[in-house]
C-alpha cells in the first residue's frame, strides 16, 4: 500500500508575468494561470514586471507567498533573463518539472519543445516556477502546477 501524498490546503500564490509589453488587462497567460489556481481555491496575486534581472529579484524580496510562478522571459532571445536570474537563487532545483513540461509540450508542438526552458526550484522552502508566456504553454503549465502545487508546498516546508 502506498502512502498518499498530502495535496491539501489552499495557498497564497503570486503569478508574475515577465514582459516588456503586457499589462494586467492584456496578459492572457497570467490570467490563465490565475483562473486555474483560483478554481482550486488558491488565493492569487498577479504582477507584471519588465524583462530585467533587478525587477525579477525584487519581485521575490518579501517571500510572503507560498509559491511563485513566473510567466514569460524563458525564451532564447537576449532579453529573456528569467531562467538565468532565478536558477542561481534556488536552494534546490526541481528538474522533473521542466522535463515533464517539455514531454507534454512535445505532444502538442513536436520538436519545438526543445526550445522550452521551463524550470522550477525551491527557495526559502517555497516553490518557484518559470514557464513560457505563450497562451498554450501557460495553459499546460497551469494544469501541471495546479495538480501538484499542494504536495510541493507541503513537502518544501518540511524540516
C-alpha positions in Angstrom: 0.0 0.0 0.0 1.5 3.4 -1.0 1.4 6.4 1.2 -0.9 9.1 -0.1 0.7 12.4 -0.8 -0.7 15.5 1.0 -2.0 17.8 -1.6 -4.4 19.5 0.7 -4.7 23.2 1.6 -5.3 26.4 -0.1 -2.4 28.6 -0.6 -1.3 32.2 -1.4 0.4 32.2 -4.8 2.0 35.0 -6.7 1.8 35.0 -10.5 4.4 37.3 -12.0 4.3 38.0 -15.8 7.7 39.0 -17.1 7.1 41.1 -20.2 8.1 44.5 -21.7 4.7 44.7 -23.4 1.9 43.2 -21.3 -0.4 44.9 -18.8 -2.7 43.2 -16.3 -5.6 43.8 -18.8 -4.0 42.1 -21.8 -2.0 39.4 -20.0 -3.8 36.3 -21.2 -1.2 33.9 -20.0 -1.1 35.3 -16.4 -4.9 35.3 -16.3 -5.0 31.7 -17.5 -2.7 30.6 -14.7 -4.6 32.7 -12.1 -8.0 31.2 -13.1 -6.7 27.6 -13.0 -5.3 28.2 -9.5 -8.4 30.0 -8.2 -10.6 27.1 -9.4 -8.8 25.0 -6.8 -9.4 27.6 -4.1 -6.0 29.2 -4.0 -5.6 33.0 -3.4 -3.7 34.5 -6.3 -1.9 37.9 -6.6 -0.7 39.0 -10.1 2.0 41.4 -11.1 3.6 42.5 -14.3 7.3 43.2 -14.4 9.8 44.0 -17.1 12.3 41.5 -18.6 15.0 42.8 -16.2 17.1 40.9 -13.7 16.7 43.6 -11.0 12.9 43.5 -11.3 12.8 39.7 -11.1 14.9 39.7 -8.0 12.9 42.5 -6.4 9.6 40.6 -7.0 10.9 37.9 -4.6 12.0 40.3 -1.8 9.4 39.5 0.9 8.7 35.8 0.3 5.2 36.4 1.7 3.5 33.9 -0.7 3.5 30.1 -0.5 4.6 29.8 -4.2 5.7 31.9 -7.1 5.0 31.4 -10.8 6.9 33.4 -13.4 5.3 33.5 -16.8 7.4 34.7 -19.7 11.0 35.7 -20.2 12.0 32.0 -20.6 12.8 32.1 -24.3 16.1 32.1 -26.1 16.3 35.8 -27.0 18.8 38.1 -25.4 16.0 39.9 -23.4 14.8 36.6 -21.9 16.5 36.6 -18.5 14.0 34.9 -16.2 15.8 31.5 -16.1 19.3 33.0 -15.7 18.1 35.2 -12.9 16.1 32.6 -10.9 18.1 29.4 -11.1 21.1 30.7 -9.2 18.8 31.6 -6.3 17.4 28.1 -5.9 18.3 26.2 -2.8 17.1 23.0 -4.6 16.3 22.5 -8.3 13.3 20.6 -9.4 14.5 19.3 -12.8 11.5 17.0 -13.1 9.1 19.9 -13.7 10.9 21.2 -16.8 11.4 17.6 -18.1 7.7 16.8 -17.6 6.6 20.1 -19.2 8.8 19.5 -22.3 7.5 16.0 -22.6 3.9 17.2 -22.5 4.8 20.1 -24.9 6.3 17.7 -27.4 2.9 16.0 -27.8 1.5 19.4 -28.8 4.3 21.2 -30.7 6.7 18.4 -31.6 10.4 19.1 -31.7 9.9 22.8 -31.0 9.5 21.7 -27.3 13.3 21.6 -27.2 13.3 25.5 -27.1 11.4 25.5 -23.8 13.5 26.4 -20.8 10.6 25.9 -18.2 12.2 25.3 -14.8 11.4 25.2 -11.1 13.2 25.2 -7.8 12.8 25.8 -4.1 14.0 29.0 -2.4 13.4 29.5 1.4 11.1 26.5 1.4 8.9 27.9 -1.3 8.5 26.6 -4.8 9.3 28.9 -7.7 8.3 28.1 -11.3 9.3 29.7 -14.5 7.1 29.0 -17.5 6.8 30.2 -21.1 4.5 33.1 -21.7 2.6 31.8 -24.7 -1.1 31.1 -24.2 -0.9 27.3 -24.8 2.3 26.9 -22.7 0.7 28.8 -19.8 -2.4 26.6 -20.0 -0.3 23.4 -19.9 1.9 24.8 -17.1 -1.1 25.8 -15.0 -2.6 22.3 -15.3 0.7 20.6 -14.3 1.4 23.0 -11.4 -2.2 23.1 -10.1 -2.2 19.3 -9.9 0.9 19.1 -7.7 1.2 22.5 -6.0 -0.2 21.5 -2.7 2.1 18.5 -2.5 5.1 20.5 -3.5 4.4 23.3 -1.0 3.7 20.9 1.9 6.9 18.9 1.1 9.1 22.1 0.8 8.0 23.2 4.2 9.3 20.1 5.9 12.5 20.5 8.0 
